[in-house]
Amino acid sequence: MNSHVPVMVNEVLTALQPCDTVEVFLDMTLGLAGHSIQVLKTCKNAKIIGFDQDCYARTIAEKNLSPYKGRFEIVADNFRNVEKLADRENWNGASIVFFDLGVSNIQLTNAERGFSFQNDGPLSMKMNEEDSSNSSLSAEEILNTWSIRDLTRIFKIYGEDPHSYRIAKGIVRYRENGGVLKTTGELVELLRNILPAPVQRKMGGHPARKIFQALRIAVNDEINALDEALDGALKVLAPEGKIIVISYHSLEDRMVKHRFKKWEEEYLGILDPRRILKPTKDEIEVNNKSRSAKMRVFKRITEEGGVLNVLQRMPT
């Protein structure tokens, strides 16, 4: 079975309790179905509806889920469309809506996708590059056509890189001297040339990491997609249902935190648990990808249980 180690799976399964009440589990980021398989093993009444834009990931997920025939459905679409699809397919009333955000291992290890700064390949970064109707710009097009101002903006907002202007200026200067960026390796080399060695040593990580993150988010319109998906998730959620989100960088986590807080202030539900969840030290040792993971859970309240649940969230 093609697989990877799902992040914080024990915490996810704990959030599903009591497990026998889980019927429709919307996996908004199916990937290789690591979390979904554990849900099917543990929650005997659960049916998985999994979203993924990536054709290759869907093919592997279908094979991995094959022992559970009749208990899963795979949707080839962006999770931002969940509300529209739920209305059409009558999925409303999901017990759980689950997000595991970020790039999957199969995308990172496939150099041809352009997501990894550790593997040389074309500068694509499109999640659904097999879709001929996808009109979004590739990372290559952004790097070779955008202005210093626009590059600085995405590097600063999406990558939270303190050297955004310097990097954007260096990229445009490279273009002015006749340079054209075609591959991830060329971009990494240019970034190393733009940033002085002392600056790189102080960065605490690969100098290309935040720039690659920013480009991926821009190419796939990830922030707007997540914004729409969270709103859609609440609308398709059953009373007492939960939205579970695992994020890997501060930009996404802040979005989720603020959205959950807003919903709580509107008496739509509560944080359950109230604290943010992080992977254990043991998990980080086994699965290094989990080191930056943060998990938040929002529970929808019913009108009947609203007063009780609102009292639950008040400080004692």
Secondary structure, 3 states (H helix, E strand, C coil): CCCCCCCCHHHHHHHCCCHHHCCEEEECCCCCCHHHHHHHHHCCCCEEEEECCCHHHHHHHHHHHHHHCCCEEEECCCHHHHHHHHHHHCCCCEEEEEEECCCCHHHHHCHHHCCCCCCCCECCCCCCCCCCCCCCCCHHHHHHHCCHHHHHHHHHHCCCCCCHHHHHHHHHHHHHCCCCCCEHHHHHHHHHHHCCHHHHHHCCCCCCHHHHHHHHHHHHCHHHHHHHHHHHHHHHEEEEEEEEEEECCHHHHHHHHHHHHHHHHCCCEEECCCCCECCCHHHHHHCHHHHHCEEEEEEECCCCCHHHHHHHHCCC
